[in-house]
């Protein structure tokens, strides 16, 4: 097992560190910046259906559902098709309105999640086209869908999903770019620019990983707290949810993720000098708004840990700790901003003596309802 861990103490840390490579593997042979081409083999026969869909429905569970939320922003921005993101477990029991003009995307690392599989069968029975985004080749979900694209992240052993999440977002980003280009909602110039931008992501993830020891220091100061709040807006809202999920899964600290603007409708009541709040406050279209949310937390003496864009000065003045990540177009920031949050939960869990790779009560794949 020590050999399988490749010198890391845990599979989770190994998998976090694999991300520059797993993201690159996911794009290899699909994204060709030189020729300005993007090809997803699995989509070839279904591109027309995808392009002409009246609606995209994304269904998944857990971390995969968070990747689906990122995709909602991507598809709506680039391709201007309405998107709904559904917990598979709710969707299947709701008698949902769905028909043959819907394009359903099922996201699953394991490809074995019972609820996601059941949601697929339901959508299929109503005539929708089902596309899978799975990591495990030949898995039940990969076989149950009409077509799909694998994430090619390699085996993920740690129960808390890390590299599968970023690979899912990579596939979904490529799908959104293709769809936008084909539908004409994303002009060629911008499309090419985005391809270039996407290609730079693995190197930026590498730089984010270099922040590990800084994140470890921050973890030391917060390892004994009982609650955590994670806030972000826009593309970083799903990242806030994922940061909170990672922490609660492996450290058993209660953590909640919220869209930062919703803070005033409840979570703000929790803020006092004991409450750490993680803000994902990168330079993007909602930056100014997030800065004012940070001020609100500061005024109530909350402890602020902020993930910011390199060179940020404004948030730095207010936050107790800032973690600077490389800048990127906001659509691809989740692939980078999630890295310090994965590391933070990892270090806190290790310091609390938790079984990081196999947290209590959780399973890697949930094959029962
Ligand atoms: C379990 C795992 C999570 C995972 C979720 C969905 O709860 O512990 O890490 O995100 O299932 O799994 P899937 O394999 O469908 O992505």
Boltz pocket constraint, residues with backbone or C-beta under 6 A from the ligand:
constraints:
  - pocket:
      binder: B
      contacts: [[A, 61], [A, 62], [A, 63], [A, 64], [A, 107], [A, 108], [A, 109], [A, 110], [A, 111], [A, 112], [A, 113], [A, 116], [A, 159], [A, 160], [A, 161], [A, 362], [A, 363], [A, 364], [A, 365], [A, 366]]
      max_distance: 6.0
